């Protein structure tokens, strides 16, 4: 028997006061248009969002936890990449 289940979509919402999209959850939908409409209904009930992104979960590729040391170790030796190295000037609201 073929899989009759709709694909799983990951939902990202940008809030009115935010500068970036944040993952808010997942849902099932037949296509991208339906996923956006369902995401609007489920995740923005109080009109808190200004933008919705959806992506099929099958299109997301992630690193494996066992690869973390090799993947992130070079950054630990470069202290200038850490945000604590810099002073943020007064008046900067979003960085």
Secondary structure, DSSP 8 states (H G I E B T S, - for coil): ------EEEEEEEEETT-SSEEEEEEEEESSHHHHHHHHHHHH-TTS-EEEEEEEEGGG-----GGGHHHHHHHHHT-GGGSGGGS---TT----
